[in-house]
Amino acid sequence: MAKALGMIETRGLATSIEALDVMVKTSFVQLVKQNMVDPALVTIVVEGDVSAVKAAVEAGADMARKKGSLIALHVIPHPDESLPQLFMEKSNVKKQEKIEDNSEKKS
């Protein structure tokens, strides 16, 4: 099965959640990450086989477009194996920074 990553960037958290709901109901895809760049800009990354990701991204993008909240979309078929790790590592780095900040405050 050929893997793919799909991304949708929306204006607003509520729209991103609604787009993700449409995406997972349309095709068999899994959420990799939801990233809030700021309160108004949210990126959703999903993975699955190429055709499922393409269908899911189009469905989510159509919903966000109708609400006037679509910023961007992109599908990466056959991504390099290290690409999904990039998303996960960044969130782990932020979690580690928070842990370190909290330990420094306690000291």
Phi, psi and chi 1 to 4 in degrees:
 res  aa     phi    psi   chi1   chi2   chi3   chi4
   1 MET       -  127.9  171.5  172.6   45.1      -
   2 ALA   -80.0  129.0      -      -      -      -
   3 LYS   -92.0  156.1  -69.2  -75.4 -175.0 -178.2
   4 ALA  -149.1  157.5      -      -      -      -
   5 LEU  -116.0  139.7  -71.6  175.1      -      -
   6 GLY  -128.3  141.4      -      -      -      -
   7 MET  -130.1  140.0  -63.7  167.2  -85.3      -
   8 ILE  -130.1  133.7  -67.9 -177.9      -      -
   9 GLU  -114.1  127.8 -158.2  164.0   55.8      -
  10 THR  -127.1  163.4   64.9      -      -      -
  11 ARG   -93.5  111.7 -149.5  174.2  -76.7  113.6
  12 GLY   102.6  139.6      -      -      -      -
  13 LEU   -67.9  -43.9  178.8   61.3      -      -
  14 ALA   -60.3  -42.5      -      -      -      -
  15 THR   -65.9  -37.2  -57.3      -      -      -
  16 SER   -65.4  -38.7   74.6      -      -      -
  17 ILE   -66.5  -42.2  -67.0  169.4      -      -
  18 GLU   -63.7  -41.1 -166.3  173.7   -9.8      -
  19 ALA   -63.5  -42.4      -      -      -      -
  20 LEU   -62.3  -41.0  177.7   59.7      -      -
  21 ASP   -58.7  -45.6 -178.1   55.5      -      -
  22 VAL   -63.4  -40.7  168.7      -      -      -
  23 MET   -62.8  -47.2  -67.1  168.0   77.9      -
  24 VAL   -75.3  -22.5  -62.6      -      -      -
  25 LYS   -81.3  -24.3  -72.5  178.1  178.8  175.6
  26 THR   -79.8  -42.4  -60.3      -      -      -
  27 SER  -142.1  164.0  -63.6      -      -      -
  28 PHE   -82.5   88.8 -173.8   69.7      -      -
  29 VAL  -129.7  160.2  -66.4      -      -      -
  30 GLN  -122.6  143.1  -66.5  180.0  -28.2      -
  31 LEU   -71.0  128.2  175.9   64.8      -      -
  32 VAL   -94.3  -45.5  173.0      -      -      -
  33 LYS  -164.2  145.8  179.8  145.8  175.9   90.0
  34 GLN  -120.4  123.0  180.0 -176.6   34.7      -
  35 ASN  -122.2  121.6 -173.6   29.2      -      -
  36 MET   -93.5  108.4  -70.1 -176.4   64.4      -
  37 VAL   -70.3  -43.9  177.6      -      -      -
  38 ASP  -151.9  176.8   63.6   38.1      -      -
  39 PRO   -58.8  -19.3  -25.3   33.1      -      -
  40 ALA  -105.7   -5.1      -      -      -      -
  41 LEU  -128.9  116.2 -172.0   61.4      -      -
  42 VAL  -127.4  133.8 -177.0      -      -      -
  43 THR  -113.5  132.7  -56.3      -      -      -
  44 ILE  -113.0  132.7  -61.7  170.0      -      -
  45 VAL  -120.7  126.5 -178.5      -      -      -
  46 VAL  -122.5  161.4  -64.2      -      -      -
  47 GLU  -136.9  158.9   69.5  178.7   -9.2      -
  48 GLY   167.1 -165.1      -      -      -      -
  49 ASP   -75.0  159.8   68.7  -74.0      -      -
  50 VAL   -54.9  -49.7  176.3      -      -      -
  51 SER   -66.7  -36.9   58.9      -      -      -
  52 ALA   -66.4  -42.4      -      -      -      -
  53 VAL   -65.7  -43.6  169.5      -      -      -
  54 LYS   -59.8  -45.2  -75.5 -178.0  179.9 -179.9
  55 ALA   -64.8  -42.1      -      -      -      -
  56 ALA   -65.5  -45.2      -      -      -      -
  57 VAL   -63.4  -42.4  167.1      -      -      -
  58 GLU   -62.6  -43.0  -77.8  -57.9  -42.0      -
  59 ALA   -65.0  -45.7      -      -      -      -
  60 GLY   -65.1  -39.8      -      -      -      -
  61 ALA   -66.5  -39.5      -      -      -      -
  62 ASP   -61.2  -43.5  -74.7  -15.8      -      -
  63 MET   -62.9  -47.0 -171.5  -74.2  -53.3      -
  64 ALA   -65.7  -36.8      -      -      -      -
  65 ARG   -62.4  -42.5 -167.9  176.8  -69.0  117.0
  66 LYS   -61.8  -30.3  -72.3  176.5 -175.3  171.7
  67 LYS   -87.6   -3.0  -65.5 -164.1  173.6 -105.2
  68 GLY    74.0   23.1      -      -      -      -
  69 SER  -113.5   -0.3  -63.0      -      -      -
  70 LEU   -74.8  127.3 -178.7   65.6      -      -
  71 ILE  -101.1  -51.6  -56.6  -67.8      -      -
  72 ALA  -158.6  161.9      -      -      -      -
  73 LEU  -148.9  152.3   64.6  109.2      -      -
  74 HIS  -162.1  142.1 -169.5   68.9      -      -
  75 VAL  -119.0  131.3  173.9      -      -      -
  76 ILE  -113.4  100.4  -56.8  172.3      -      -
  77 PRO   -75.5  142.3   17.8  -18.6      -      -
  78 HIS    52.0   56.4  -44.1  -70.1      -      -
  79 PRO   -67.6  155.6   27.5  -34.6      -      -
  80 ASP   -59.0  146.4 -174.9   86.9      -      -
  81 GLU   -58.0  -28.0  -70.2  177.3   10.8      -
  82 SER   -81.7  -13.7   62.5      -      -      -
  83 LEU   -63.5  -48.9 -158.9   52.6      -      -
  84 PRO   -60.1  -32.6  -24.6   33.5      -      -
  85 GLN   -62.8  -32.3  -74.1  -59.9  106.3      -
  86 LEU   -58.3  -43.0  175.0   68.1      -      -
  87 PHE   -65.6  -42.2  -61.5  113.5      -      -
  88 MET   -71.6  -39.4  -58.4  -45.2  -73.2      -
  89 GLU   -63.7  -39.7  -74.3  174.8    9.5      -
  90 LYS   -62.7  -41.4  -74.0 -167.9  175.1 -170.6
  91 SER   -68.1  -35.1   59.3      -      -      -
  92 ASN   -66.7  -37.3  -71.2  -20.5      -      -
  93 VAL   -63.0  -44.3  167.8      -      -      -
  94 LYS   -64.0  -41.2  -72.4 -178.7 -178.0  178.8
  95 LYS   -62.3  -42.9  -74.0  178.9 -172.1  175.3
  96 GLN   -63.8  -40.2 -174.8   60.8   36.0      -
  97 GLU   -62.4  -40.4  -72.2  172.7   -3.2      -
  98 LYS   -65.0  -40.6  -74.0 -178.6 -177.0  179.1
  99 ILE   -62.0  -45.1  -68.9  169.0      -      -
 100 GLU   -65.3  -40.4  -71.0  171.4    1.3      -
 101 ASP   -62.5  -43.0  -73.4  -15.4      -      -
 102 ASN   -65.7  -37.9  -72.4  -23.3      -      -
 103 SER   -68.5  -34.7    0.2      -      -      -
 104 GLU   -68.3  -36.6  -71.9  173.9    5.2      -
 105 LYS   -66.8  -34.2  -71.1  176.7 -175.2  176.7
 106 LYS   -72.0  -25.9  -69.2  178.3 -176.8  177.6
 107 SER   -74.6      -  -60.2      -      -      -
